[in-house]
């Protein structure tokens, strides 16, 4: 029976502390801005998992107080804010924290070595192109695996200068 219900104090603690922790988490996230929950790269994903773990500890551990959890939320989000600022102002920090976008397809050629290295398949690249409504690879200038793990498709068009969105992507092996 203890496995299904311990006591009312535990239930009330979870309801009250959980509600307060949720509100405090929202406040802290709003203070530090939209970037905190933007499209995630690996670093952002780890921070998000850690926030969930902290919330879980606040709700279920008798040893973690609401104040402890709030300090942990704030510290983690503050550290993410500092790291994000560093990546904006220092290219070396950006390279350490974030993955580089990579070309999977460029000017009519697939880079199968990169596709395999990134644990993708040609089918996934083709699916990304189809999802953009393109019926042939002849209409595609490039397919890029972004730092967030999403796949971008850049159409072949005289309207777009080739170097406009691909300027920070290494094209040496094409």
C-alpha positions in Angstrom: 0.0 0.0 0.0 2.9 2.4 0.8 3.9 2.1 -2.9 0.6 3.7 -4.0 0.2 6.3 -1.3 2.5 7.4 1.5 0.7 10.2 3.3 -1.2 13.5 2.7 1.8 15.6 3.8 3.8 14.3 0.8 1.0 14.9 -1.6 0.5 18.5 -0.3 4.3 19.1 -0.4 4.4 18.0 -4.1 1.4 20.2 -4.9 2.6 23.3 -3.1 6.4 23.1 -3.8 5.8 21.9 -7.4 3.5 24.8 -8.1 6.0 27.3 -6.6 9.0 25.7 -8.3 7.2 25.9 -11.6 6.4 29.6 -11.2 9.9 30.3 -10.1 11.4 28.4 -13.0 9.2 30.5 -15.4 10.4 33.7 -13.7 14.0 32.7 -13.9 13.7 31.7 -17.6 11.9 35.0 -18.4 14.7 37.0 -16.7 17.4 35.3 -18.8 15.6 35.6 -22.1 14.3 33.6 -25.0 17.7 32.0 -25.9 17.5 29.8 -22.8 14.8 27.6 -24.5 15.6 28.2 -28.2 16.2 25.5 -30.7 18.6 23.3 -28.9 22.2 22.3 -29.7 23.8 19.6 -27.6 24.8 22.1 -24.9 21.2 23.5 -24.6 19.9 19.9 -24.5 22.1 19.1 -21.5 20.9 22.2 -19.6 17.3 21.4 -20.3 17.7 17.8 -19.0 19.5 19.2 -15.9 16.6 21.6 -15.3 14.2 18.7 -15.4 16.3 16.8 -13.0 16.4 19.7 -10.6 12.6 20.1 -10.8 12.2 16.3 -10.2 14.5 16.5 -7.1 12.5 19.5 -5.7 9.3 17.6 -6.1 10.3 14.1 -4.8 13.3 14.5 -2.5 12.8 15.4 1.1 16.4 16.6 1.3 16.0 19.3 -1.4 14.2 22.5 -0.3 12.4 24.9 -2.6 15.2 27.5 -1.9 17.9 24.9 -2.8 16.1 24.1 -6.1 15.6 27.8 -6.9 19.3 28.5 -6.4 20.1 25.5 -8.6 17.7 26.6 -11.3 19.1 30.2 -11.2 22.8 29.0 -11.2 22.3 26.6 -14.1 20.4 29.2 -16.2 22.9 31.9 -15.2 25.9 29.7 -16.3 24.1 29.0 -19.6 23.6 32.7 -20.1 27.3 33.4 -19.4 28.4 30.6 -21.8 26.0 31.9 -24.5 27.5 35.5 -24.1 31.0 34.0 -24.4 30.1 32.2 -27.6 28.7 35.3 -29.1 31.8 37.4 -28.3 34.5 34.8 -28.7 34.8 32.5 -31.7 37.0 30.1 -29.8 34.3 29.6 -27.1 31.7 29.1 -29.8 33.8 26.4 -31.4 34.2 24.6 -28.1 30.5 24.7 -27.1 28.7 24.3 -30.5 29.1 21.9 -33.3 29.9 23.3 -36.8 27.2 23.2 -39.5 28.2 20.8 -42.2 27.4 20.3 -45.8 25.7 17.0 -46.7 25.0 17.9 -50.3 26.6 20.7 -52.4 26.3 21.6 -56.1 25.0 18.2 -57.2 27.2 16.0 -55.0 26.4 14.1 -51.8 29.2 14.0 -49.2 28.6 10.4 -48.1 31.6 10.4 -45.7 30.1 13.3 -43.8 26.6 11.8 -44.0 27.9 8.6 -42.4 30.0 10.4 -39.9 26.9 12.4 -38.7 24.9 9.1 -38.5 22.5 10.0 -41.2 21.4 8.3 -44.4 20.9 9.5 -47.9 17.2 8.9 -47.4 17.1 11.4 -44.5 18.7 14.0 -46.7 16.2 13.3 -49.5 13.4 13.5 -47.1 14.5 17.0 -46.0 14.5 18.1 -49.6 11.0 16.6 -50.2 9.7 18.3 -47.1 10.7 21.6 -48.7 8.5 20.7 -51.7 11.4 20.0 -54.1 11.0 17.1 -56.5 14.6 17.0 -57.8 18.1 17.5 -56.4 18.7 19.7 -59.5 16.8 22.4 -57.7 19.1 22.2 -54.6 22.3 24.1 -54.1 23.1 22.7 -50.7 21.8 20.7 -47.8 23.2 21.6 -44.4 23.1 19.8 -41.1 22.8 22.7 -38.7 24.2 22.9 -35.2 20.8 22.1 -33.7 20.6 18.8 -35.7 18.0 20.2 -38.1 18.6 19.9 -41.8 18.4 23.0 -44.0 17.8 22.9 -47.7 19.0 25.8 -49.9 17.5 26.1 -53.3 19.5 26.7 -56.5 18.4 30.1 -57.6 19.9 33.1 -59.3 18.0 35.3 -56.7 20.3 34.1 -53.9 24.0 34.8 -54.0 25.8 31.5 -53.3 27.8 32.8 -50.4 25.0 34.5 -48.5 24.0 31.7 -46.1 26.9 29.3 -46.7 29.7 31.7 -45.8 30.5 30.0 -42.4 30.4 26.4 -43.8 33.5 24.7 -44.9 33.2 23.8 -48.6 36.9 22.6 -49.1 36.1 18.9 -49.8 33.5 19.7 -52.5 
